[in-house]
Amino acid sequence: MSFVEECIQDSLPIWEQCLNSPFLQKLENGKYTITMKFTDGEAEGMFRVSPATDDSNPKTGDNFALHSWTALLFVSLTGIIGAGYAFRKKLWK
């Protein structure tokens, strides 16, 4: 791991602690810049506050319409049963 990568890894807990602070939890939606000041310099980063969304059920692209397929199944079964009944009635004549 390079020196820069090690510095980034070491500073991640500090950034996470700052971003989870009660003050930042109360910010309005929008784009913000944060500056961390250290004894040997500073680091600046940008973040965006977005409205909370319910991601518990992600969209999968599956637009399966169960009621349409159920109706098609019902119509198909009715047609098969009706054709079978008519065929059987014709045989017995």
Long-range contacts (C-beta under 8 A, 24 or more apart in sequence): 11-36, 11-43, 15-45, 19-47
